[in-house]
Amino acid sequence: MSEPCLFCRIIRGEIPASRVGETGRTLAILDAFPASEGHVLILTKEHHELLHQVPAETLAALAAEAGRLSRLLVERLGVKDYNLVQNNGAAAGQAVPHAHWHLIP
């Protein structure tokens, strides 16, 4: 990685972001360029680029946070349907090379 990772800089607090949740292994932020209102990114706090590189414990934390945030979207925003998306590599649509999930109402 030749340049500092955007998401790592957000996690360290070097770049501002609208934080909506944090655990020991994850940080959830509102997407700066949302596909729809309530679009959330769930980031791994450790830098991993692709899903298969993420340790099992961190994957479990991502899944738990996605579940918690999806319930909040339904309960507080009245969202009926949503997508959980995870892209791996540029050819698959991954814009930032840091493992993360999109929760998109």
LINCORLIN-V289965 format. One record per backbone hydrogen bond with DSSP energy under -0.5 kcal/mol. NH is the residue of the N-H (numbers start at 1). CO is the residue of the C=O. Records with the same first field share a line. If there is no record, write none. Layout:
NH = CO + CO
This chain:
9 = 5
10 = 6
11 = 7
12 = 8
13 = 10
14 = 9
15 = 9
19 = 17
20 = 28
21 = 28
23 = 26
27 = 43
28 = 21
29 = 41
30 = 18
31 = 39
34 = 31
39 = 36
40 = 103
41 = 29
42 = 101
43 = 27 + 41
44 = 99
45 = 25
48 = 46
53 = 50
54 = 51
58 = 55
59 = 55
60 = 56
61 = 57
62 = 58
63 = 59
64 = 60
65 = 61
66 = 62
67 = 63
68 = 64
69 = 65
70 = 66
71 = 67
72 = 68
73 = 69
74 = 70
75 = 71
76 = 72
77 = 72 + 73
78 = 74
79 = 73
83 = 104
85 = 83 + 102
89 = 87
92 = 89
93 = 90
94 = 89
95 = 93
97 = 95
98 = 96
99 = 48
101 = 42
102 = 85
103 = 40
104 = 83 + 102
105 = 103
